[in-house]
């Protein structure tokens, strides 16, 4: 499990990869407020679903989580299949991640 700490408006934001649960997680003040499910298919990481607790919507937390996930996938030398529409849209808006998208 890898972890990265961040801060948004003075709040304690923690990002992590939970291999046992096959998901990336974002925590705020000790509470998990979002996740991105994943599974491996060879050297491709499929992200079929992301969610953020509704009361934390509109704060950019989902984008932080997706960025963390994609950076982690890149660091592992893997590719991504953005099955989740939010992840696919994030990659379209951030073309520096386009090279990670699996062509299969």
RALIN-V967991 format. One record per pair of residues at least 6 apart in sequence whose C-alpha atoms are under 8 Angstrom apart, sorted by the first residue. I is the first residue (numbers start at 1). J is the second residue. If there is no record, write none. Layout:
# RALIN-V967991
i/j
I/J
I/J
This chain:
# RALIN-V967991
i/j
1/16
1/17
1/18
1/19
2/16
2/17
2/18
3/14
3/15
3/16
3/17
4/14
4/15
4/16
5/12
5/13
5/14
5/15
6/12
6/13
6/14
6/15
7/13
11/28
11/29
12/27
12/28
12/29
12/30
13/26
13/27
13/28
13/29
14/26
14/27
14/28
15/24
15/25
15/26
15/27
15/65
15/68
16/24
16/25
16/26
17/23
17/24
17/25
17/69
18/24
18/25
22/37
22/38
22/39
23/35
23/36
23/37
23/38
24/35
24/36
24/37
24/38
24/65
24/69
25/32
25/33
25/34
25/35
25/36
25/65
26/32
26/33
26/34
26/35
26/61
26/65
27/33
27/34
33/52
33/53
33/56
34/50
34/51
34/52
34/53
34/61
34/62
34/65
35/50
35/51
35/52
35/65
36/47
36/48
36/49
36/50
36/51
36/65
36/66
37/47
37/48
37/49
37/50
38/45
38/46
38/47
38/48
38/49
39/45
39/46
39/47
40/46
43/78
43/79
44/78
44/79
44/80
44/81
44/102
45/73
45/78
45/79
45/80
45/81
46/80
46/81
46/82
46/83
47/80
47/81
47/82
47/83
47/84
47/87
48/82
48/83
48/84
49/83
49/84
50/62
50/84
50/86
50/87
51/62
52/61
52/62
63/90
66/87
66/90
70/80
70/97
70/100
73/79
73/80
74/100
78/100
79/100
79/101
79/102
80/100
80/101
80/102
81/101
81/102
82/88
82/101
91/97
91/98
92/98
